[in-house]
Amino acid sequence: MSPTKYEELVILMAPYLQRIHSRPDILSVGEILAATLRYLAASESMTDRMFNFRIGKSTVSKIILECCNCLWDVLFTPTEKIERVF
């Protein structure tokens, strides 16, 4: 995925994955998306994601599930949204 396409995907996903920035350790939308895409693309375990992103295993599992659901909603319904990203 090119950096431009990744940024477009981050912009599309931002409204669904935005966190309240009340704490300095909150993950950004880009970090959540990167962790999810690397998990899906590389078939690595959540433990690997935990160590690579320095976050807890329960947090990793929660954000990956949430991000996958958002990716599905944003990219695969309706069809015209797919054309904007790919």
Secondary structure, DSSP 8 states (H G I E B T S, - for coil): --HHHHHHHHHHHHHHH---TTSTT---HHHHHHHHHHHHHH---HHHHHHHHT--HHHHHHHHHHHHHHHHHHHSSSTHHHHHH-
